[in-house]
Amino acid sequence: MINSSRPSAFRSPLTAGSFFWRMPLDSATVIFHIMNRITLIGFTGQDAKVATTQIGKEITRFSLATTKRYQQDAEWKEKTYWHDCVVYGGHAPFAAKLKKRTHVVIEGELTYREYNRTIETESGAINVLWRVTEIVADSITILSRKRSENSPSEDAA
């Protein structure tokens, strides 16, 4: 609710639950709070893979495909993007049940990490700095499961 007695500079055009909000400290200061948050809607590319850390914590990994459709020269084209998703903690057992081609909404945080990886080449092994971008999911919603071509229809009785 907007207090109409405040100057218009403090009235936020953003809705409740937005990722940005304004909080006036005094008559001249406005703070923006920005969160690292991502929401993706797509299809899982493979069955989820479960791993356990050395301290016994479960980690579930899966890939997610999102598709952009656009028109170029009167022709519709598609571009598919692949995202690596990771689920830690209490949601990991639920995420472990995800199967290939499941339509889901993933909400979480975009993270970056890097590590040294050894690659074998003809001239010997070399160390390469490997960069990884992942979505650490904290919310997964299953929208539907895509039917495979050879599965019987549920309508047939």
N, C-alpha and C positions, 0 to 999 in steps of 0.2 A: 504494500500500500504506500502510495506516495503522499508525503505530507505537503500539502499545498502552501504552507507558510514558508517553506524553504525556497531559496533562490532557484531559478530554473537550471542553473549549472549543476546542481546536485540531484536533479531528477534523472534517474537512469532510464534509458529507453529499453534496457534489457529486461527480460522476464525473470520471474522467480525460478530458481533452479538452473540459471545460466552459469556458464563456466567463468564469467567475468562479473564482478560486482564493484560498485563504488561505495566507499565509506568516507564521508567527510570527517576530517579531523578538526579543522577550523574553517574559517570562511575562505581561505585561499588554497587549501590543500585537498586534493582528491587522489586516492590510492587505487590503482588497478591491481587486482589479484588475478594472475593467469596460471592456469593449471595445465600440466601435461596430460591430456586426455584424448583418446582416440576411440571412435566407434566405426566398426566395419561390418558390412552385411555381405555375406558371400557363401560359397560352398567349400566344405572341407575337401582337400585334395587327396587325403590318404587317411587310413585309420590312425587314431591317436597312438603315440608311442609313450610308454610309461618307463621312467627310470627312477632309481632311488639314490639319494645322496649318501655320503659316508655316515652321516648322522641319522639316517633313516627317514628323511623327508622325501615325499613323493614329488616328482616333476613330470608333467605331461606336456608333450610337444606335438604340434600338428601344423599343417600348412593350410592357408585359407586363400581362395581365389576370389578376386573381385574383378568385375568386367566393366569397362567403360565403352559405351556405344556412342558413336559420333558419325556425322554425315560429312563426307568429303567428295566434292564434285558429283553431287546427286547420287552418291553410292554410300550405303551404310556400312560402317566398318566397326570392328570390335577389337579392343586391346585388353588383354588379361594381365593383371598384376598379381603376383604371388607374395604372400606375407607369412613370415614365420611367427607362430604363436606359442607362448609358453604359459603354463598354469602351475602355480605353486600352492602348497598348503591344502586347506580344506576343500577347495574346488577341484583339485587334481583328480580325485577318484571319479567325480562326475564327468570331467573332461575326458577321462580315459575311455568312456563309453562311446565317444563320438566315432562314427564310421565315415568312410569315404562318401562324398557327395551329399552330406547333410547340410541343409540350409540353416545358417546360424547368424546371430548378431553377437559380435564380440565387442566388449567395452574394456578398456584398460589403459595402460601407459606405454608410450613409445620409448624404448630403451636402446641404447647403443653400447656395445662392448667390443673389445678386441683382445686377441690372444695370438701367440706365436704358433705357427703351424709348420711342420716339416713336410716338404714336398719332394718326392723322388723324381729326379730328372736323369737324362742320359749321362750328364756330366757329374752326377752325384746328388746328394741331398742338400736342399737349401731351406733356410728358415724364412718364412714369409709372415709379415704382420697381417692377420686376418681380421677384417672388420665385419661385425654382425649387427643387423638391425632387427629387433624383435618387438612384438607386442606382448607385454606381460598382462594377461587377461585377468580381470577380477570379477567379470560378469559374462556369462554365456547364456544366451537364450536360443533354444532350438525352434526354428520356424516351421520346418517340415523336412521330410527326407525325400530326396529325388528317387523316383521309381526306376529300377533298372529295366532295360528293354525286354528281358526274358522273364520278369516276374509276373505272376498272374494278377489281373485287376481285382481290386477289392469289390467292385460292383458285380462281378460275375458270381452268380450263386446258383 
